[in-house]
């Protein structure tokens, strides 16, 4: 009875050979972690030695300089605007790409693999690198930040949307196809009703990510609070830096609360 108290999520080995294979995997995993730790130059001693410098930075940053609060209003609003449009523009290519990247919507293996690899390629490039490319193309300002978030977000949202489609119940799709429904009708009446909640949740999460990323893109000239943050760091005005960090934190918390309320409202509406 005591053994039944514990429920394992995976099947445990039931033979000496299985246990030996599990032991070999654990040893291999330990060697992999050790190898990666050496490559990453993990050193807890150096971290401990650097704690006084971290403490000195924190002590120089407080109390925050709230006299610059009015100056941060415009960059804060600009950061929100960058995040909004970076998210919306990412949705436009993500939706059609997700239909092509969903294995259960078509049997074209070449189209599936090509779209999947395209999404992998798009999201493999960091937003900062994309921002640098677009800054060189369209100049300084918030617009290159919007483009960087849109391109990277299209790859991420396309993946999330496609995975949500692949997890739906195929019964309604088969029923619609049996009645002679066209592909667009199958998508409109069989796919979208099942994935819309998951899509909205992914969209709201992506907006939170873009809000944080937009603050960093300002470091490379893409506007927003990042520019103010970098300027204060370069001038060693750490109290202004603390103010910028607190404003960014407050924006992210507010975005999280808003998205949580929207998700709850959508789930309650769907349940009702």
C-alpha positions, -999 to +999 in steps of 0.1 A: +000+000+000+029+023+007+042+019-028+009+030-042+012+063-024+037+075-049+027+081-085+056+084-110+050+103-142+073+079-161+077+041-160+105+029-138+129+002-150+117-033-142+149-053-151+186-051-143+193-040-179+168-012-176+184+000-143+219-002-159+207+019-188+192+045-164+225+046-145+244+051-177+221+080-186+226+096-152+264+093-156+262+107-191+241+136-178+265+143-150+294+144-175+275+167-197+268+191-169+304+191-158+315+197-194+291+226-198+301+241-164+337+241-175+328+258-208+306+284-190+335+289-165+312+286-135+330+299-104+311+303-072+343+316-056+345+345-081+308+352-074+314+353-037+344+376-042+323+399-064+294+403-039+310+434-023+310+451-057+274+442-062+265+455-028+284+487-036+264+492-069+231+486-050+241+511-023+249+537-049+216+532-066+194+539-035+175+559-029+161+562-064+161+597-080+124+603-085+131+638-098+134+623-133+100+606-131+084+632-154+112+627-179+105+590-180+068+593-189+073+597-226+099+569-229+076+546-209+047+553-232+070+548-262+081+514-248+044+503-244+037+515-280+067+495-293+055+464-275+019+467-287+028+471-324+056+446-322+031+421-310+003+429-334+026+429-365+040+395-353+005+380-354-001+387-391+025+363-405+023+339-375-013+329-382-009+317-418+025+301-410+010+282-381-016+266-404+012+254-427+033+243-397+005+221-382+010+185-392-027+176-387-041+201-411-024+188-443-003+159-455+023+178-473+055+168-454+077+192-475+055+222-466+054+212-430+092+208-427+099+240-446+076+261-425+089+246-393+125+254-403+115+289-413+100+295-379+131+281-363+153+304-383+133+335-376+132+330-338+169+319-336+180+355-342+179+376-311+159+408-310+190+429-303+206+417-335+175+423-355+172+458-339+208+466-350+199+455-386+168+476-387+185+506-371+210+505-399+181+502-424+156+528-412+176+548-387+173+554-349+140+555-332+112+532-320+103+519-355+133+495-358+124+482-323+089+474-336+103+456-366+127+436-345+100+425-321+076+417-350+101+395-368+112+376-338+077+374-324+064+359-357+087+329-352+077+324-316+040+329-320+040+308-352+054+279-332+030+284-303+000+287-326+010+256-346+015+235-314-019+245-302-035+234-335-017+200-333-032+194-299-069+199-309-095+172-312-095+160-348-130+147-346-147+179-356-123+184-385-130+149-399-168+155-395-165+188-414-144+172-442-169+144-444-197+169-452-176+184-480-164+215-461-136+234-478-103+240-461-112+275-450-144+263-436-126+236-417-103+262-402-131+286-394-155+262-378-133+233-367-099+248-358-104+283-345-130+276-319-107+251-303-075+272-303-087+307-298-082+306-260-047+292-263-038+317-290-050+346-268-030+333-239+001+330-261-005+365-275-008+381-240+023+363-229+042+375-259+031+411-252+047+408-217+079+395-232+079+423-258+074+449-231+105+436-213+124+433-246+114+468-257+132+483-227+164+465-238+162+475-275+166+511-265+202+503-257+209+500-294+190+531-304+156+516-308+139+541-284+120+535-252+132+533-216+163+514-226+179+546-239+174+564-206+187+533-187+219+531-207+225+568-205+223+568-168+246+539-165+272+555-188+271+587-167+274+567-135+240+581-123+230+549-105+201+565-086+186+574-120+193+538-131+174+525-101+144+547-110+144+534-146+146+498-133+117+504-109+096+519-136+103+490-159+094+466-131+061+484-125+052+483-162+059+445-164+038+439-132+009+460-146+011+441-179+010+408-161-020+418-140-038+430-170-031+399-191-042+377-161-075+395-158-081+392-196-073+355-195-096+350-166-124+369-184-119+349-216-119+316-197-151+325-177-168+337-209-159+304-226-171+283-197-203+303-195 
